[in-house]
Amino acid sequence: MGSRTIFLIGESQRDYAKRSIDEAPADYVCKITKVTRSDKQNRKLWAMIRDIQEQVPETATRSADDVKCQFLNTLGVEMRYLPTLDGGGVFPTGMRSSQLNKEQFAALIELIFAWGARHEIRWSKESLEP
């Protein structure tokens, strides 16, 4: 039995999920969670970040991931600082868009659109895809 994702979108899918649990070996794990961001949302995010980097000079020298983290910070995604192994400093951790659920990811995209409007960003076709 391999890994599977079951979307609970009707009685037949719920029944299938229940059967899958009953048939799973004793050492398997079941996790029920809100749906995470879609591939479409993810493609849109990276297109938006690319548009920003091409049009806002102060973002051009940053990595796309750093720009994404700046927006995640503005959204209020938790960031933590952990000590380095040698105890000589700290490093940030915790800002991962892959852990956002669909609604949180939609809020991130709306935040970027609002920021882009204030900075007169001209969005590419990929950024405007639904």
N, C-alpha and C positions, 0 to 999 in steps of 0.2 A: 504494500500500500504506500503510495507516494504522497507528497504534499498536495493539498488542494485548497482552493478558495471557493467557498459556497456563498453566493449572495442570497440573503434571506428576503426574496422579493415575491413570495407567494407560498401557498400551502405545500405545493409539491417540492419546492426547494427546502422548506423547513423539514419536511418528512425525510428528504434525502440527507440533510445534515444530521438528523437524529439517527438514521440508519448507519451513517458513516461513523458516528461516535460509538454505536453499539458494535460495529465490526472492527474498530481500531484495536491494534495490539495494546497490551497493558502499559507499555512504556511510551505511548504517544501523548501528545499535548493538544488540547483544544483551546483556541483563543477566539473570543468573540469581541469585535471592535467596530467602531464606526469606519466606514469606507474612507480610505486615504485619497490623496490627490490623484487625479487622472493623468494619463500620459499626455492628453491634450492640454491640460492645465500646465503641466511641466514644460512642454514645448513652448507654450505661450510665455511663461515666465522667462525662459532663456532668451527668447526673441526680444522681449521688452528690455531686458538687461543689456543686450547687444545694442539696441536702439539708443539707450541712455548713454552707454560708453562711447558711441559714435558722435553724440551730440553735446555731451556735457564734459568739457575738458578735464575737470578735476576727477572724473571717474575713469578716464581713459587709461590712467597709469595703474589702476587697481585691477586685480583679477575679478572675473565675473562672480566668483564665489564670494569675494570680499564685498562686492556691491550688494549681492543677495543678502549677506549677513547684516549689512547696514539697514536694509529694509526689514529684515526679521526683527532686528532690535527695535525699530520704530513701531512695528506691530506689537511688540511686547513679549516676544518669544523669550523664554527664560535662557539666560546665559549664566554659566557658573565659572569660577576661577578655581583651578586646582593647583596645588604646589608641584613644582618639578620634582623628579625623583631625587635629585641631589640637594633639594631644599634651597636652591639658589634663586628662586623666583616663582612666578606663577604663569599659567597659560589659560586662555579662555576655552571653554567647551560648551556644547549644548545647542548651538544654533544649527538645526538641520531641518530643512523644509520637507524632507521625506517623512518626517514624523507628524506633519500637519494633517488633520482630517480635511475632507473636501471643503467644508465651510470655512475653516481657517485659511486654507489655501486661496479660496475665492476672496477672502478679506485681504490677503496679501496682494493679490492682483489688483484689487480696487484701490488699495493704498498706493501702489506704484502708479496706477493711472492718475490718481489725484496729484501725486508729486509731479508726474510728467506734465500734467496740465499747467501747474504753477511754473514749470521750467520750459514750457512751450515745446515739448518733445513732439516730433512728427513720427507717429507710430508706423512701423512697417506692416505689410499685409499679414505676416505671421503673428504679429502682436495683436492684431485686431480679430483674429480667428475666434469664433465663439467657443 
